[in-house]
Structures are given as structure tokens and as C-alpha cells.
């Protein structure tokens, strides 16, 4: 029966795309799957019975994750390992290795290896390109163009909270204090990050962004802090993002996904203002402003131990919390107008607005993907269809058969976007005025717009008052 289950397990392993190695207590290979063969370019029959370091001569007793597990009897998870295969190719893998016990003795180890060579190559290429880009800008007599793309004018919205955040963001730009921006995916966190950089005295210095969830710990460490030749297999002398961002801004996105052990090293760099490359004993002074972002509730990020408390307090000097789109629905008509103009120009189309049915759907939809989902909906409709009005049948799949609960009446007439927006605004403001007994301050608070904006709209829309 045990043989039957073992055979079934082996067959299941053969279906896994990752490389699988199994060694005995002495380190000799007893199993080697097809994906490992493809990764290492060695025939399985040439590896079985050989010591793991004979199969991988560029590894040592200190660098081999399998040997480490055999020695300690403790599992390791998601550790990067770099080696050179028999063809001379530099290979990077992400390894998880488990000890195999029998009668409380380690009789072997099983390792799952995922090939991340291309990920490392692409990441290092991006770092090199960023360095080349900045060197080109530095080589000109005078840099007159900010290196980040967006500014506060690119943040569309009249929602009270958005206007407040733009005001706070402008004030934050005047200092070099760390900023933490919280918000769900798609709310536009990077718009605020780039806007802060472009409104600061660092705007002609580097702006560099790194997603902390995109890379394994070891690779992220060398990308952030740099490396010296020989510090690991295939390592070259390469500056990290901290050195490249010197004098400018480093944006660390999804910092709550950064491994805790790497957070300790990040904290040390922030405290000391000095960075040490992986494998080096020398430090380099850096002047970098850190802006970080998290995609979860800022009040629970420490409680759930996603971020070290000491690091959190270092990064969370200035806090901006971006609201979800469903909390600022009065901005939807403005955003729709903006995206229609953007993709009309991009796709050479001539859409003038959306239908009454589409506006009803947009105002009632929950928008789990936030502003990004709205943009993609408009982009999809304009890219795939022709016409003057975006209709319900032009919307992506998630809107099919969606029935708004609170339709706003337009007498069944399809109108240009500006006219539709005015009708929506007039009805919202009129209803709010009636609920507050025509108190301007209370009405402005109810619909989350400044008092002055409300007075302007009442006059513009000719609402009886």
C-alpha cells in the first residue's frame, strides 16, 4: 500500500512545473524530475546517485540550500539561490526545502526550485536602464524636465476628501519627511506619489519606484542596496536603487509585502543615511526621500505584523489615505469625461459621452477595482467600438446584466456627457438641500464638497434657493 501511494506521489510530482530534487542523508540525489532537468540541462540518469555538490559544482556546503537543511533539520522557504550550470549559464532559483524524517532522524531532503533567472535579469536590466537614464539627464547642462510623469493637476476630482488630500500632498512636498500612502488597488496612489515628488525641490532629481511584492527577499535586497562582485554566484558590481535615487525620491510600493528580515535592513539605512551593498564592508552616504504605499488598512498593518512597528513609525510621518471610488461617486462623471478624452485621442475616436443607462450603472456599481477599473471600462469601449455614445452593450463583462438599484431619470433621452452631468448634479444638490432645509453648510457636508463649490454650483445650475 505504501508503494502504491509513493508511486502516486511521484506521478503527481512529475506534473509540477518547478524543479524537484530529493536527496538522501548523505546528499546523494535519489530523485530528479523533468523540470529540474530542463532547468539544469543535465540528464536525470547522470545525476542519480551523485552528490548534490557534484551535480552543482558552483555551489558549496555553505551556499547549498539542500545541504543546509540536511545539517539543521529545519525547513527553509522561498530562499534565492544562484549557481552556474554545466553550460556556464547563470541560473537563479527560488527554493523551498524540507527535511525528510524517519524515526526522528533526517534521512533526506526534498527541494522545490522555481526558475527566476529571467525575473532577476529583467530587474537588473531595469536598474541599469534607470541608471543610464539618470546619467543622460545629468550629462546635459541643465535638467529642466522632472523625471516623474504626473502632478497634482492630473488628479481628477472635486470630492471633499480628494481636495483635502491634494492640499496635504502639496504641503508634504515642501518637506523631506517620509510619506506613507494607503489605499486599495486602483485608487491612484502613485499619482499622489509622483505629484509630491514633482512639487518638491527634488523634482529634477531621480524618481525611482519599486514594488516590494514583485520580488523574492534576496533579489529585492540586492536590487535595493546593490551588490559587489563575488557576493553571490553571478553577482556583479552594481549600485542599488538607494544609490540611484540619491538626492531624489524612492517609492516603495506594497511595502507591507516586504519580508520582515529585509525590513530590518531598510530601517538601518533610513536611520543611518548610509547603504551597504550586499557582500561589501563599505557604506555609502545617500540622501533619499522615502515615500511608501500600502494596499491595506493602515490601522491593522502593524497589528497583523505586516510591517515592523519601528519601521512603520519611521515611514508613517505624513499619512495620506486615498478613498475608494465608491466613496467619491460624485467624481465619476468627471473621471468619465477625462478618460473619454484620453482614449479618443489615443484611439482616434469621437465619443462624446455615455448613455443614461451607463451613467446609472456607473453610479450604482461598487467599483472593486476603483478608478483603474473605470478607466479600463472606458478604454475597452472606445478601443472596441465606434460611435458617439458609450452604451450598455459596449461595457466589459462585469457590467453585463448589472441592474442599478437607484436609476436617475433622464426622461429616456441620451444626452452629451456635460448635460448628463449637470442633470445628475442638479438632482443630487436639490435633494440634499431639501433634506437639510436649505442649509448651505449642512448640504455641503452631506454631499462632501466645499461650501464655496456648492454655492457656485447652485448659481451655475440655476437651482431655486
C-alpha positions, 0 to 999 in steps of 0.5 A: 500500500505504501508503494502504491501511494509513493508511486502516486506521489511521484506521478503527481510530482512529475506534473509540477512545473518547478524543479524537484530534487530529493536527496538522501542523508548523505546528499546523494540525489535519489530523485530528479524530475523533468523540470529540474532537468530542463532547468539544469540541462543535465540528464536525470540518469547522470545525476542519480546517485551523485552528490548534490555538490557534484551535480552543482559544482558552483555551489558549496556546503555553505551556499547549498540550500539542500545541504543546509537543511540536511545539517539543521533539520529545519525547513527553509522557504522561498530562499534565492539561490544562484549557481552556474550550470554545466553550460556556464549559464547563470541560473537563479532559483527560488527554493523551498526545502524540507527535511525528510524524517524517519524515526526522528532522524533526517534521512533526506531532503526534498527541494522545490526550485522555481526558475527566476533567472529571467525575473532577476535579469529583467530587474537588473536590466531595469536598474541599469536602464534607470541608471543610464537614464539618470546619467543622460539627464545629468550629462546635459547642462541643465535638467529642466524636465522632472523625471516623474510623469504626473502632478497634482493637476492630473488628479481628477476630482472635486470630492471633499476628501480628494481636495483635502488630500491634494492640499496635504500632498502639496504641503508634504512636498515642501518637506523631506519627511517620509510619506506613507500612502494607503489605499486599495488597488486602483485608487491612484496612489502613485499619482499622489506619489509622483505629484509630491515628488514633482512639487518638491525641490527634488523634482529634477532629481531621480524618481525611482519606484519599486514594488516590494511584492514583485520580488523574492527577499534576496533579489529585492535586497540586492536590487535595493542596496546593490551588490559587489562582485563575488557576493553571490554566484553571478553577482556583479558590481552594481549600485542599488536603487538607494544609490540611484535615487540619491538626492531624489525620491524612492517609492516603495510600493506594497511595502507591507509585502516586504519580508520582515528580515529585509525590513530590518535592513531598510530601517538601518539605512533610513536611520543611518543615511548610509547603504551597504551593498550586499557582500561589501564592508563599505557604506555609502552616504545617500540622501533619499526621500522615502515615500511608501504605499500600502494596499491595506488598512493602515490601522491593522498593518502593524497589528497583523505584523505586516510591517515592523512597528519601528519601521512603520513609525519611521515611514508613517510621518505624513499619512495620506489615505486615498478613498475608494471610488465608491466613496467619491461617486460624485467624481465619476462623471468627471473621471468619465469625461477625462478618460473619454478624452484620453482614449479618443485621442489615443484611439482616434475616436469621437465619443462624446459621452455615455448613455443614461443607462451607463451613467446609472450603472456607473453610479450604482456599481461598487467599483472593486477595482476603483478608478483603474477599473473605470478607466479600463471600462472606458478604454475597452469601449472606445478601443472596441467600438465606434460611435458617439455614445458609450452604451450598455452593450459596449461595457466589459463583462462585469457590467453585463446584466448589472441592474442599478438599484437607484436609476436617475431619470433622464426622461429616456433621452441620451444626452452629451456627457456635460448635460448628463452631468449637470442633470445628475448634479442638479438632482443630487444638490436639490435633494440634499438641500431639501433634506437639510432645509436649505442649509448651505453648510449642512448640504455641503457636508452631506454631499462632501464638497466645499461650501464655496463649490456648492454655492457656485454650483447652485448659481451655475445650475440655476437651482431655486434657493 
